[in-house]
Amino acid sequence: MKRLKNIVLACCTAAAGLLALTSCEGSDLYDVDSPDWINAKIDSINNANKPHEDVLVGMQEDVYTVGKTDFTSGFWTAFSKYYVVPDGQKWNAVFNLNLNPSDNVYFKNFALIITNDYDRSNTADYEEYGAFRFDATGDSAKYNSQWGKHLWFKYTKSTLLLSPDGDNKDANVQKLGGKVTLTVDRSRKDTFFIKITNGSVTKTYTQPFKLANLNKDATDTNIRCFLVPEGSYIDFLQTNIDPIGGRTSAKDKNPVSMVLNNVPAEVDLGTDLNKAMENVSATVTYEEGVTKTVPASELYFSAINDMNVAGEKTLTVIYNKTFKGENASKPIVAYAKFNVVQGIKSIQVTTQPTHKTYYYYTSPATEGIQDRTMAFDPAGMVVKATYNNGETGVIDNSKLKFSAVPASAGTKAVTITTENGKTAKVAVTVKASSCTAVTPTPTELGSTDNTTDWWKVFTNDMKVPAGETKSVTFTNYAGTSNWNNFVVILRNSALAEYGVVRADNYGWGNGYAAARLSGGQSDWASWLAAMNGSKVTVYVTNCNNGACDVQAVMHGTDGKTYYQYYLGVNTVDPSDLNFAFTVDHCHLVFGNSAAKRHYIHRR
C-alpha cells in the first residue's frame, strides 16, 4: 500500500511539472485555441475569484450615529453630516445600517438626499435633485423609493424587489441591513451614477447625462449629499470626502455627559430599584461630540430617600465607561425625579368620556385598508383607582393607555390599561359618516399663470360639524415642483391650525404627527405632470374623537388615479373644525368653473 501511494504521488508531481512548463515563456496551457468549454471554465473561475466589493480609495474614519437607536426616528428628523461632492469627483461612504428587527415596513431604512450647494435651512436657495432610498419595489406606481424633479425612476436597478402587503410590510426588508457601501459618482463623462450595496443587495442609478447645476452661482458646481434614516439608525464609519464640520475620530473617548431616557414617573411601592429602572437608557456624549445610547445593564442606579416609603425620590445614575468600553478616567452622573406610589389594585370608569360616538368615511383612497383604526378620545372621562392599601383616587388620563378603535360600524370595547397592567373597559359606537359636497369661494384660487406666492390667497373656511364629511371637487393646475399643488388647511374659527397637508404627501402642525399617511409616488416627475389639469376630490371628516381625516382622489391627465390620505390628524376640537385651501405657484378651479380649459406652459 505504501508503494502504491508513492507511485500516485510521483504521477501527480510529474503532472504538476508539466503544467508549469507549458505556462512558461509566453506559452499558455489554456490559450485561445483551447476548446470553448475550457475557456468558459477559466472565465468562470476568474470571475469567481474577483473581489465583489469595490476598491475604495482614500477612506478616512468618520464615526458617529445618525438616528435614535431605539428605532423611533421619523423621516426628516435625523440627518447625517453634509458631504460636498465637486463635479468630476466621487464620494464613497461606509456605514452600518441598523434596521428594527420587529418592524418590516418596507420604507423604514434610509434615503440618500442629493441637493445643490446650500444648507437645507436656506429655504430661498436650497433645492433638491431628489431622494434615493435603499429599498425598491416592483410596483413603481404605488410604492415610493425614489423621488425628486431631477432623478428619474427608469434609470434605477435593484437586485431585491420588495412586494409590500396591505400593511406596507415585507420581511425581505431586513436584507437591507448590515454594512453598507455608498457611492455617488460624478467622475464619469456624461453620466451620473449612484450605488448602494451591502454585499447581498445592490441598488444602482445610472443617469446617462450629467447633473444640471442648480446653484444660483454658476461657478459653483458642487452638490451636497446627506443621509436620512426612518425607523432605523446609521452608525457611520468611513468617508473619502471630509464633511462640513470635519470628521469624527474613532479614537477612544471619555464620556462627558448623559441624558436619561424612559425614566418612569411613578414606581409602585416595594419595587426593586433596578427592576423599576430596567427600561431606562442613557444617551451618552463623549469627547469630540460622539454619542451612544447605553442600556440599563451598563448603568449604576441609586435613589435618595427610602424606596419603601411613598413620595418623591431623586434617581442618581452613574456611568464610567469610555466609548470603547474601558474604564473612564472620570465617571459621569445624571439625575432624575420619580415618585414611589401605592400600587394600583384595580381601576373603574366612574365618568364616561364626553364623546362616545365616532365617525369614519370610506372613499376610494381608503377602501382597501384592512386594519384601519381610530384613536380613543378620553376627554371628560374619569377613572378611579383602588390602591393596595385600600385607598382610592382619580388617575390622570395621561397616565393611562388606550386600545385603538376599529374603523367599522358597531359598538367597540376600548381597553384602558395602567402602567402596572390593571385594566378596565369602556364602550364607544362607530358609525359611517355622511358626505355633503361644498363649493368654496372664490371658485378660482391663484393666478392662472401660477405666479401666486405661498400663503397669499385662501378660500373661505368651510365648517365640518362633528360626524360629518365635506367634499370639494376641483381642477388642479400644478406648478413646476411637487409642492406646487393644492394645500388643505385644518383650523378652528380663530384660525389656530390643527394641521396643514399638501398634495405631495407632506404636512405639518400640532396634530399632523399623529396621522397615518399614504400617497407618496414612486415617480414624482410623472405624478407632477399628471397633476397639471387633474380632477381632484378632497374629503374632510370630523371623526368626533378629537381627530379628523383628509382623503384625496386625484384623476391624473395620464389616465391614472392617484390616492392620498391623512387619517387621525388630532388636537381637533370636534365642535370647531374648519378647512380651507391655499396654493403655492399653482391654481385651482372649483365647482362648475372647473369645466373651463386652462393651458399652463411648463418651464
KAKARA-V886549 format. One record per residue. N is the residue number from 1. OMEGA is omega in degrees with one decimal (NA if undefined). Layout:
n: (N/N)
omega: (OMEGA/OMEGA)
This chain:
n: (1/2/3/4/5/6/7/8/9/10/11/12/13/14/15/16/17/18/19/20/21/22/23/24/25/26/27/28/29/30/31/32/33/34/35/36/37/38/39/40/41/42/43/44/45/46/47/48/49/50/51/52/53/54/55/56/57/58/59/60/61/62/63/64/65/66/67/68/69/70/71/72/73/74/75/76/77/78/79/80/81/82/83/84/85/86/87/88/89/90/91/92/93/94/95/96/97/98/99/100/101/102/103/104/105/106/107/108/109/110/111/112/113/114/115/116/117/118/119/120/121/122/123/124/125/126/127/128/129/130/131/132/133/134/135/136/137/138/139/140/141/142/143/144/145/146/147/148/149/150/151/152/153/154/155/156/157/158/159/160/161/162/163/164/165/166/167/168/169/170/171/172/173/174/175/176/177/178/179/180/181/182/183/184/185/186/187/188/189/190/191/192/193/194/195/196/197/198/199/200/201/202/203/204/205/206/207/208/209/210/211/212/213/214/215/216/217/218/219/220/221/222/223/224/225/226/227/228/229/230/231/232/233/234/235/236/237/238/239/240/241/242/243/244/245/246/247/248/249/250/251/252/253/254/255/256/257/258/259/260/261/262/263/264/265/266/267/268/269/270/271/272/273/274/275/276/277/278/279/280/281/282/283/284/285/286/287/288/289/290/291/292/293/294/295/296/297/298/299/300/301/302/303/304/305/306/307/308/309/310/311/312/313/314/315/316/317/318/319/320/321/322/323/324/325/326/327/328/329/330/331/332/333/334/335/336/337/338/339/340/341/342/343/344/345/346/347/348/349/350/351/352/353/354/355/356/357/358/359/360/361/362/363/364/365/366/367/368/369/370/371/372/373/374/375/376/377/378/379/380/381/382/383/384/385/386/387/388/389/390/391/392/393/394/395/396/397/398/399/400/401/402/403/404/405/406/407/408/409/410/411/412/413/414/415/416/417/418/419/420/421/422/423/424/425/426/427/428/429/430/431/432/433/434/435/436/437/438/439/440/441/442/443/444/445/446/447/448/449/450/451/452/453/454/455/456/457/458/459/460/461/462/463/464/465/466/467/468/469/470/471/472/473/474/475/476/477/478/479/480/481/482/483/484/485/486/487/488/489/490/491/492/493/494/495/496/497/498/499/500/501/502/503/504/505/506/507/508/509/510/511/512/513/514/515/516/517/518/519/520/521/522/523/524/525/526/527/528/529/530/531/532/533/534/535/536/537/538/539/540/541/542/543/544/545/546/547/548/549/550/551/552/553/554/555/556/557/558/559/560/561/562/563/564/565/566/567/568/569/570/571/572/573/574/575/576/577/578/579/580/581/582/583/584/585/586/587/588/589/590/591/592/593/594/595/596/597/598/599/600/601/602/603)
omega: (-179.6/179.5/179.3/178.2/-179.8/178.4/179.3/179.9/-179.5/178.9/179.3/-179.8/178.9/178.9/179.4/178.2/177.7/177.8/-178.6/-179.2/-175.9/-179.6/-177.7/170.5/174.1/178.9/-176.5/179.8/-179.4/-177.6/-174.7/179.9/179.1/177.8/-176.9/-176.8/178.5/177.6/179.4/179.3/178.9/179.1/179.7/-180.0/-179.5/179.0/-179.8/-178.0/178.5/177.5/-178.6/178.7/176.2/175.9/-177.5/-175.2/173.3/-177.4/178.7/-179.1/176.6/-164.8/176.1/-176.2/178.2/179.8/-180.0/-175.3/171.8/173.8/-176.8/-179.8/173.8/179.6/179.0/174.3/179.2/-172.8/171.4/171.8/173.7/174.2/-175.4/-176.8/178.2/174.8/179.9/-178.8/-176.0/174.7/172.9/177.4/176.5/-179.8/173.7/176.1/-177.7/-179.8/177.1/-175.8/-178.4/-179.0/-177.2/175.8/-166.2/-175.5/-178.3/173.6/176.4/176.3/169.4/179.0/-179.0/-173.3/170.1/-169.4/177.6/175.2/-177.8/175.8/178.5/-172.5/-178.5/-173.0/-177.2/177.1/-177.2/165.4/177.7/179.3/-176.6/-176.1/-173.9/-178.7/174.4/180.0/-179.8/-177.6/-174.4/-178.4/-174.4/-173.6/-166.9/176.8/179.6/179.7/179.6/-177.9/-171.3/171.0/-172.6/-174.6/-173.5/-179.4/-175.5/172.7/176.6/177.2/178.8/175.9/178.8/177.7/-176.9/176.9/-178.2/177.3/-178.0/-175.7/173.2/-176.7/-179.3/177.6/179.7/179.1/-179.4/-175.7/177.7/-177.8/-173.5/171.7/-177.7/177.5/169.0/-168.2/174.5/-175.4/-176.7/179.6/176.5/179.4/170.5/-169.1/173.8/175.2/173.1/-179.9/170.9/179.5/179.3/177.2/178.9/175.0/-177.4/174.7/-178.5/-177.8/-173.3/173.6/-176.9/175.1/171.4/177.9/-179.0/179.1/177.8/176.2/-175.3/-180.0/177.5/-177.3/-179.1/165.4/174.1/175.9/171.3/-176.0/178.7/176.2/172.5/-177.5/-178.2/170.3/-174.0/169.4/-177.6/-175.4/-171.7/174.4/173.9/177.7/178.2/179.3/171.2/-175.8/175.7/179.9/177.5/-176.4/177.1/177.2/-177.7/-173.6/176.5/176.5/-178.8/-178.6/175.6/177.2/-177.4/-179.9/172.2/174.4/-178.5/177.4/-178.2/176.7/179.9/177.9/178.4/179.7/175.6/-175.0/-178.7/176.3/-179.0/-175.0/-174.3/178.7/178.9/171.4/179.2/171.6/-174.2/174.1/-179.6/174.3/-177.6/174.6/178.7/-179.7/177.2/177.0/-175.3/-179.4/-178.5/-177.6/179.9/-178.3/175.9/-176.7/168.6/-179.3/177.4/-170.4/-171.5/177.5/-178.9/177.9/-180.0/177.9/-178.2/179.8/173.3/178.8/176.1/-178.5/-177.4/176.7/-172.9/-179.6/174.3/179.8/-179.7/173.8/175.7/176.8/-178.0/178.1/179.3/179.5/174.0/-173.9/173.5/-175.5/175.2/178.0/170.5/-178.5/170.0/-173.9/173.3/178.4/180.0/178.4/179.4/176.4/-179.2/175.6/-178.3/175.0/-177.6/177.8/-177.7/-177.8/-177.4/176.2/-178.1/-176.6/175.2/177.3/179.4/174.2/175.2/180.0/-174.2/-174.0/179.9/-178.0/-178.3/-174.3/-176.6/179.9/177.1/179.1/175.2/179.2/-177.0/-176.3/178.5/-177.5/177.0/178.6/180.0/178.6/169.0/-174.1/-177.1/-180.0/178.0/179.0/178.5/178.5/179.5/177.2/174.6/-177.7/179.9/179.9/-177.4/174.6/-175.8/176.8/179.6/-178.7/177.5/-179.4/176.3/-173.7/176.9/177.0/-176.2/177.5/177.8/179.0/177.9/-173.5/175.4/179.1/-178.7/169.8/176.6/-173.0/169.7/-178.0/173.9/-176.9/172.7/178.6/179.6/-178.8/172.5/-178.7/172.3/-174.8/176.8/178.7/176.8/177.6/-178.8/167.5/-3.3/-178.9/170.9/-175.7/179.9/179.1/-177.3/174.9/175.8/179.5/-178.3/-178.4/-179.1/172.7/179.5/-178.4/-175.6/167.8/171.8/173.5/178.8/-174.8/176.3/179.3/-179.5/177.3/-175.8/175.1/175.4/178.5/178.0/178.7/-176.1/170.8/-177.1/177.7/-170.3/173.8/-171.1/177.9/-177.1/-175.5/177.6/179.3/-175.8/178.0/179.7/178.5/176.8/-174.9/177.0/-175.8/176.2/177.6/172.5/-171.7/167.2/-179.9/175.2/-178.9/-176.4/179.8/-174.5/172.8/-180.0/178.8/-179.8/178.3/-175.5/-175.6/-173.6/-173.7/-178.2/-171.0/171.1/-171.2/167.7/176.0/175.4/-175.5/178.3/-178.0/-174.7/-178.5/178.7/179.0/-178.2/178.5/-178.7/-178.7/179.9/-175.1/-178.9/175.1/-170.2/167.8/177.5/178.7/176.2/-176.5/171.5/-171.2/179.1/175.4/-177.6/-179.4/175.2/178.2/172.4/178.3/-179.9/173.9/-171.9/178.0/-174.5/178.4/177.1/-179.8/179.5/175.7/-179.3/-176.7/176.9/173.0/172.3/-174.8/174.6/171.3/-170.5/-171.6/-176.4/169.4/-175.8/-179.8/-174.6/176.9/175.4/172.6/179.3/177.9/167.7/-176.6/175.5/-178.9/172.2/172.3/-174.8/176.5/-172.9/169.7/-176.8/-179.6/-178.2/-179.6/-179.2/179.8/177.8/178.0/-179.0/177.8/177.9/177.6/NA)
